[in-house]
């Protein structure tokens, strides 16, 4: 039907073109990650986290769109999963590691060592085919270093505590503890979504304040981060996740 959703454009079904648009959307996350890298290289860390947040938003909407538009059906030879993994590693791992090194948050040498630990352990984690749990969660710390490093920048706990957080997360990468996906979790879904929303809003406000936010913002970020970090393990202990 010319002009309709199922019509052809230059020999391609409009449905197919809409579906390929999802791949373009996913790939745009790489550009936002590049903008974030440039900002970090120029020590503009609030702007770096802003672009990182845009990349995170893209990552959050491209999956549902891909399923709705049946991307795998129209473009079976283009792996959205692989494309997503490449961009996720850069956005969730390399960028936070570079920000940690560039900022010297842990001190010059400790920041460099922490960055090395982050990129190496995360690369191994990405190669683990058992990382997903049965309940749409992750087995082991799911290398969400963007959230961890962002939280450290906001609350500024000091070099020793920051290093302890990095080491703990790196170790938990290889421990069979379940971490929930904040938007896909089914058990305690509403409170988890609400707390993730609170973390996101507080993070936006912190960026608005150039990461020198009021104490109450720091408190919201800290306590929501602790909840999101620990809720999967608590549910696992209660036998509600596996």
N, C-alpha and C positions, 0 to 999 in steps of 0.2 A: 504494500500500500504506500505509494509515493507520499512523502510528507508525514507519514505516520511513524510510530515508534519502530515498527518492523520494516520500514522502507530501507532502501540501499543508498549509501553515499560513497561514490567512487568505487563501487563494487563491494563495499563492506556493509553488513547489516548494521543498522543503527544500534541495535542491542549490543553487538560486538564492540562498536566504537565506545558506547557508554561503559561497557565492561573494561575496555583497555584504559579508559580514563581513570579507573581506580588504580591501575598500575602507575599511572602518571602521578596521581595524588600521593601514593606511597613513596614514589621516588622523590617527590618534592621535599620529603622529610630530610633527604640528604642535603639539599640546598639550605634548609633551615639549620641543619647541624653545621654546615660550613659557615654560615653567618655567626653561629654561636662560637665556633672555633676562632674566627677572626676577632670577635669581641674579647674572648679570653686572652688571645695573644696580645691585645692592646690593653689588658688589665681592666676592661670594662665588664666586670663580673655581673652586675645587675642585668645588663643587656644580654650577656651570655645566657643567663638563666631564662630570660624572657624568650629568646629564640629556641632554647631547649624546650620550654613549655609549649611553644607552637608545634615543634616536632612531636612532642608527646601527644598533643591534641590530634594531629594527623594520624598518629599510630593508633589512637583510640577509635577513630571513626572509619578507617579504611577496611578493617575486618568485617564489620556488619555490612558495609556497602558491597564488599566483594561477594559475600554470601547472597545478598539480595539481588545483585545483578548477574550472578552465576558466572563469575570471572573464569573459574576453572573449566566450565563448559565451553566458553567461547575462545579461550586462549590456553589450551591445555599444555602447550610447550613453554609457556612463560610461568615460572614458579613464583607466585606471590609470596609464598612462605620463605623462599630463599632470599628474595629481595628484601623482605621485612627483616630477616635475621641479620643481613649485612648492615642495614641502616640502624637496627637496634643496637648492634655491637658498638658501632661508632657513637651513637647518641647516648646509650646507657652506660658505656664503659670507657671508651677512649676520651671523650670530652670531659667527663668528671675527673678522670685520672689526670688529664692535662691541666684542668683547673686547679686540682689539688697541688700539683707540682708548681704551676705558675704562681700561685698565691703564696706558697711557702707556709701554708696554714699550720703544718706540723713542724716547721723548721726546715731549713734548706735540704739537708740530707735525708731526714725522715720522710719528707714529702716525696722525694724522688723514689725512695724505697717503697713507700706505700703505693705510689702510682704503678711501680713494677709489679707488686703483688696483685693489684687490682686487674691489670690487663692480662696477666698470665693465668690466674685462677679463673677469670671469667671466660677466657678462650677455651679452657678445658671444660667448663660448665656448658658452654654452647655446643660442644661436641657430644654431650651426654644425651642419649636418646631416651633416657628414663626421667628427664627433668619434670615432665608433666604428671600431676597426680590424677586420680580418678574423679576428683571433685573440682576440676578446672583450676586447680592450684599448682604449686610448684614444690618439688622435693629438693630441699636445700635452698639456701639463700639465692633468689632469682636474679642476682647481679643487677639489681636496680640501684646502681651507684649514683645515678642522677638524683634520686630522692635522698640518698644518704648524704652525699656531698652538699647538696642544697641545704639540707637541715643543719649540717655542720657550719656552713657559712652563716646561717641565720643566728643560731644560738651561740656560736663561738665558745665551745666548752673548754678550750685550751689544748695545747699540743698533745699532752699525755692522754687525756680522755678521747680526743679525736683519733689518735693512733690506736687506742684500745678498741674503738668502734670499728675501725677499718680491719684490724686483725680479727676481731670477732666475726664480722661478716664474711671475711675470706675463709675462715675455718668452717663456718656454717654452710658454705657452698658445697661442702662434701659430707655434710651430716644429714641423715634422713629425717629432717624436721620439715613439716609442711608450712608453706607460706601461702596465704590466700591471694588471689587476684582481686584487687579492690572493687572492680566493676562486674566481675563474673561470679563472685562467691555466691553460694546459695544459702548456706547456713549463716544466720545472723546478718542477712543481706542488708536490711534497711539501716541498722546502726553502723555497719561497715561503710556503706555508701555515704551516709551522713558525715561520718568522721573523715572519710576521704575528701568529701566536698569541703569540709571545714579546713582540712590541711591545704587544699588547693587555693581556697580564698585567702587564707592567711599568708600563703606563699606569694600570691599576687600582690597583697598589701606590702609584704616585706620588700618585694622588688620595687614597688612604688617609693618606699623609703630608702632606696639604695642599699638594702640589706642591713640598715641600721634602724630597725623597726622598734616600736614600743615594746615594753616588757610583756604585755598581755599577748601580743602577736607571737613572741618567742615561746610563751607558755602553750599557746594553741598548737604551734608547730611541733613542739617537743612532745606533748602528751598524745597528740594524734599520731605522731610518728611511732611512739612506743606502742600504741594500740595496734596499728597496722603491722608493725614488726612482730608482735607477740600473739595476735589473735589466732593465727593458724596453728601455732604450737598448743595454745590453750584448747582449741577445738579438737586437736589431735589427741590430747590427753583425755578429753572427755569422751573420746570414741565417736565423735561426730564427723570426722574427716579421715580419709584414708587414701 
